[in-house]
Amino acid sequence: MSVETTHPPHVDPEGNDGGHFLSPEVVDNSQRMGVWLFIVGDILVMGALLFTYLYLRGVDTSGHWMNMLGLQGHSYEYYENLANGSAGLPAPHLIHVGPVSAGLEWLVTAVTVVTAGIVWSAERTLRATKNAKSYASMAALATVVTLIAIVLTIIQLRQLPEIFFASNDSQGMAYTAYDSAMMAIFGSALIHLIILAFLGLGLSIRASKGVINGDHWRQARLVRFFWVWVAVSSVIATAVTTTINTIH
């Protein structure tokens, strides 16, 4: 006759059950370390983008990094039709492309900073008042404002000049070195804003369901770390690209 014995679930000194062997503080420390490592990686990416921008500006000592050999005076469709149906094209000449709107750049940055301020204020209010519904509303507001920043960034990308070129049997669109660098910087900003919108929506939903509340606010803090970094990086990138954009 065998006697079946059962063992009680493991309970650690911190009072956790067998489903989780780490204390909340240890889990929080691990998650914070992960977010900070992610931010450090993002800092390296932003540094690489700005280094490329400054390098392209610096090596073009002739002052033509905003210029290129191209066609001017008509629309893309005009030259496309001309290339397909005519024996010759107008002689190409050097055309100048100026910097993108500094005002629009700073507007996008200002909106991004506002969203970070909303998220930070929402977290502080949640921890002080334990009002999860208020936090959900503020997170939703930050998400909506982030969507505005996304639209403005798309407008920035669409305003980058495209230069149509035709050479023998090849036609296409070309960009100056300046435009290419700005496209990479704006594209990176757009990706970050989309991530923020996704995170903001998630925070709002989780807070409305009570998953994030006055006693469980650590996820909100983790998101705030990244959100504030995106705002800071936006200020840095805009400050660089609006002040160092010509060859003197």
N, C-alpha and C positions, 0 to 999 in steps of 0.2 A: 504494500500500500504506500503510495507516494503522497507526500504532502506538498501541495503547491503553495508557495509563498509569494507574496507580492511585496514589492519595495515601494515605499512612499516616494513621490516625486522629490527630486533634489531641491532643497531650499538653501540658498547661499546666505551668508551673514547679513547681506543688505536687505533681505526680505523678498528677493525675487523668487518666482517659482521656477520649475524645471524648464519652462518654455524659453527662458532667457537667462543666461548665466552672467550677464554683465550688468553692472549698475547703470542707471540712467546717466550718471556723470561720465562714466567711461564711454558710453555710446555717444554722448554729446561731444566729448573731446575728440573722438575719432571722426565724427562728422564735420566738426569745425576744421580739423586738420585737412580733411579731404577738400573742403571748399577753399581753404587758403592755398592748397597746392594747385587747385584748378585756376584760381585767380593769378597765381604766380605764372602758370603756363600762359594765361591770357596776356599777362604783362609782356612776356617774351614775344608773343605774336604781334602785339601793338608796337613794341619796340622795333621789330623787324619791318613793319609797314612804314613807320616814320623814318627809319634808317634808309629804306629804299627811296622814299620821297626826298629826303635831304641829299642822298647820294646823287640821284638823277639831276637835282637842281645844281649841285656843286660841280659835277663833272662837265656840265654844258657851259663852259666858260665863254662861249661865243654869244650867250644870251638868247638862244633859240629853242629852249626847251618847251616854250609855249607856241612855237611855230612849226610848220612842216610844209613840205612841197605838196600842193594839192590843187584842186579845182575850185573856183569861186564864182559866185554870181548867179547860180541857178539851183534849182532843187535837185534832190537825189533822182527823182523820176526823169528830169530833163536829161541828165547825163547818162542815165541807164538807157533811155530810148536812143540817145545819140550814139552810144557805144554799140548798140545792137543794130542800128539802121544806117549809120553814116560811116564814110570811109575814114574820116579824121575827127579828132577832138581838139578843142581849144588848147593852146599851149599852156602847160601847167606853170604855176608861179607860186611863190612863197606866200602863205596866208598866215595871219596871226590869230591866235585864240587866247583870249584873256582869262584871268582867274574866275572861278565860280563866285557867286554872290556870297560875300562875307556875312552880310546881314542874314541870309537864309541859313548859313552854317551856324551862326550864333543863336538863331531862333530854335533850331533843332536841339542844340546843346542846352538852351534854357529850358525847353520842354522836358528834356531828359532829366535835368537836375530837379525840376519840379516833381517829377514822378518819384525820384529817390527820396525827396523830402516828405512826400505823402506816405510812402512805405515806412520810413523811419518813424514818422510821427504816429502812424497807426500802431506800430509795434510798441512804442512807449506808452501809448494810451491803453493798449491791451494789457500790458504788464501792470499798469497802475490801477486801472478800473476793472479789469477782468471782463470787459464787455466785448464778447466775441462778435455780436451783431454789428457793432460799430466798426470793428476791425474788418469784417467782411465787406461793409460798404466802402470803407476807405481803400481796401485792396481793389475793389471793383473800379473805383474812381481812378486809381493809378493805372489800371489796365486800359481804361478808355483814353486817358491822356497819352499813354504809350502808343496807342493806335494812331493818334494824331501825329506823333513823332515819326511813326512808320510811314505815313502818307507823305509827310514833308521830306523824308529821306528819299522816297521814290521820286518825288519831284526833283530833288537834287540830281539823282542819277539820270533822269530824263533830260536835264538841262546841260549835261556834258556834251560839248560839240562833237558831232560826227562829221568826218570829212570824207566825201566820196572820192575814190581814185580809180582811174582806169589806165591800165598799162597793157598794151598789145591786146590779148584776148581775155585779160583778167580784170574784173571789177570787184570792188568791195568797199568797206568802210574802214577808215583808219583813225587813230587817235594820237594826239601828241603825247610825249612822255609825261607831261603834267596831267593830262586827262586820264592816262592809264593809272598813274599813282592815286589820283583822287577817286577813280572808280573802285580800286581795291579798298581804300579807306572807307568810302561810303558803303560799299558792299558789306564790309565787316561790321560797320555800325548797324546796318539793316538787320543782319543776322542776330546781333546782340539784342536789338529792340524786339525782334520776334520772340526770342527766348524770354525776355522780360514779360511780354504780353502773356505768354503761356504760363509763366510762373505766377503772375498776378491773378490770372483766372483761377489757377489751382488753389492759391491762397484763399481767394474769396469763397470758392466752393467748399473747401475744407473747413473754413471758419463758420460758414453758414450751417454745416452739418455737425459742428461741435468738436471736430477733430483737433482744430486749433482753438484754444481757449486761454483763459487767464492762468491755468495751471500747466498747460502744454503749449508753450510759445516758442520752443527752441527752433522749430522748422521756420517760423517767421524770421527769426534772427539770422538763420543761415541764408535765406533768400535776401535779406537786407544787406548782408555783407557783399554779395555779388552785385546787387542792384546799385549800391553806392559806388562800387568800383566802376561799373559801366558809366555812371555819371561823371566820375573823376576822369576816366579815360577820354570821354567825349570832350571835356574842357581842355585837356592836354592836346588832343589831336586838332581841335579847332584853333587853339592858340598858335600852334605851330604852322598850320596850313594857311592861316589868314595873315600871318606876319612875315613868313618866309616863303613868298610865292613869286618873286621876281629876281632877276639877276641884275645887280647894281655894279 
